[in-house]
Amino acid sequence: MTAAALDFAGLIRAGDVVVCGQATAEPRTLTKALVAQKDHLPPFTIVVGPVFSRSFAPEHTGTIAFRSYGAIGAARRLAEAGRLDVVPSHYSAFCADFASGRHRADVVLVQLAVDEDGRLSASLSNDYVIDAARRARLVIAEINPHAPWTFGAEWPADIPLHIRVAADLLPLELPAGELDDVSRRIAAHAAGLVADGSTLQFGVGRIPDAILSSLSHVRDLGIHSGLINDAVVDLIACGALTNARKGIDIGLTVTNQLIGTRRLYDFAHRNPAIAVRPTSYTHAAAVLGRVNRLVAINSALQVTLDGSVNAETIDGVAIGAIGGQVDFVRGANASPGGRAIIALPATTPKGASRIVPEVETVTTSRADVDAIVTEWGVAELRGCGLAERAQRMIAIAAPEHRETLAQGMWQRERKA
């Protein structure tokens, strides 16, 4: 079937929950058609993850309701407009709740790749969509001949595809952002925490890109991550990434999603050295604890003087997510030789300090933190008391904010 022939009016029912592929796995031929037909459809909700397309701009989506586990990428605009219902959930739990039926899915929209033998693969993401499809009333698949066929994400034979649509668009790409001085300085500090034989987990953004680009000198790196990007191809090409010392999955780059450009997709296509596995494996505590030297690299909006991390909200508005941060921080803490790194700029674009006395939302607790990194250095917090933590956090704050932070700490100590 062509997208032009697809009439959602006969498919979407009032109150339906529509689950669609997230990030670069968004089936844009289908989402574009769905949004275009919104005025002829009854009220329904779309479940999204990170959004890197223009499909769901608030001004173009009418009265469609949205739900997600966070506000990442363009989903922030939905949150700022009051259109996004955020489920405060670890990414692993969010996925598991579709498998258990706790999260409802009536209609599923998915992008699939097909090989020369007609076998289907979920391609760029092996996330909650497969479990949602197993319970959905209707599964609509966008078959994209340009999507990479990936191992580990084979479409289960027992899940029927009720409608197949030929893709009109290439798979979405997300190029790396231009690195700036602050990101490079953060990367220089963080790279010192990555030893030979480390296995990396990282997220999306300029800072993880900068850190990865600074690791070409490290030997026998591995990957066990929620996502991989083009920088992984660079590390393999220069010989730094071998997956030889991971402890498990020797020789395999293990990920849950591919978020990058055509270069990454072509590299991953039918590549048996890359495994796109479900969240029940990539984020599982029992698995992460077996990975050698797991180095988890995650970001934050703010960090307090005691090390509590806020990666979710500012002034009551969701502009981030719990995501897999806590899964991987705890996994890195349990890993032999592991490190859990939270990396962030010391200030916001407007100059406000990101090192703060208090946060409105605690994503990763102070009991779980290990190392906090800004462009001003590394605060090693594991095993430190509160007073020592505060001193170390002030030392990596922007210089213009250190005196104010120190005065606030002194005043709180006097009151105590």
Number of C-alpha atoms within 10 A of each C-alpha: 11 12 17 10 8 16 13 17 14 8 12 19 15 10 11 18 23 23 26 27 28 23 24 23 26 26 27 25 24 26 18 14 16 22 18 15 14 18 14 11 17 14 16 17 19 20 21 23 23 22 21 20 18 12 20 22 16 20 10 13 19 13 15 19 17 22 22 22 24 29 29 23 16 19 29 21 19 22 23 15 12 14 18 26 18 16 13 16 17 20 24 22 19 20 22 19 17 21 20 12 14 10 13 18 26 18 23 25 25 27 32 29 25 21 15 6 6 8 14 20 25 30 28 33 32 29 27 25 23 25 20 28 25 19 19 21 14 20 25 20 23 27 22 21 16 17 25 26 25 29 19 20 24 20 18 13 9 7 14 15 15 10 13 18 19 16 23 16 14 14 23 20 19 18 13 17 12 10 14 11 10 18 22 19 19 24 25 19 18 28 17 11 16 22 18 16 23 28 31 27 27 26 21 20 15 17 27 23 23 26 24 20 18 17 21 17 13 17 19 19 26 34 27 30 28 28 21 26 23 20 18 19 15 16 22 16 12 10 14 20 26 21 26 18 20 25 15 15 17 14 17 18 23 26 26 25 27 26 25 22 17 19 13 20 24 14 13 22 19 16 14 13 15 20 22 29 23 24 24 18 16 23 26 15 18 12 15 27 19 17 27 22 28 33 30 28 25 24 24 21 21 28 29 20 25 25 32 22 27 25 25 24 21 15 9 10 14 23 22 23 26 23 26 22 27 22 21 30 27 21 26 31 22 21 24 16 15 27 28 28 26 25 26 24 25 26 18 12 8 6 11 13 20 22 29 21 18 16 21 13 16 19 22 22 13 19 12 18 24 22 19 25 25 28 23 17 19 22 23 18 22 16 11 13 10 14 13 15 21 22 17 21 27 23 17 20 26 20 13 11 18 18 13 13 21 18 11 13 17 13 11 11 10 7 6 6
